[in-house]
């Protein structure tokens, strides 16, 4: 099983291509704080650092970070959207909805104008044969 320091090193490699300073900036701590945990010192991370990692990189599974059990990333997690992204998504869905409603009306109108096929008007009735005659 890996140590918590090794798991943090894996996060740094995964999310910032091994750049400790970029990782520190990403989670909102000093480069020294990260270096103390993954550098030569290999100090144990404090609660504040762990909390910042979990809150800053929402796909990281906190259980995995603390215990090493499970997967590094949470499964089937939908990324949170910003206010603007939510509004853009709502506008897009409203446009799609309007197009679908228009298409439904078109189909309903074309259904009203379509006459059902009358088979009696298309084919002549077949005469019945009397018994014994062919």
Secondary structure, 3 states (H helix, E strand, C coil): CCCHHHHHHHHHHHHHCCCHHHHHHHHCCCHHHHHHHHCCCCCCCCHHHHHHHHHHCCCECHHHHHHCCCCCECCCCCCCCCHHHHHHHHHHHHHHHHHHHHHHHHHHHHHHHCCCCCHHHHCCCCCCCCCCCC
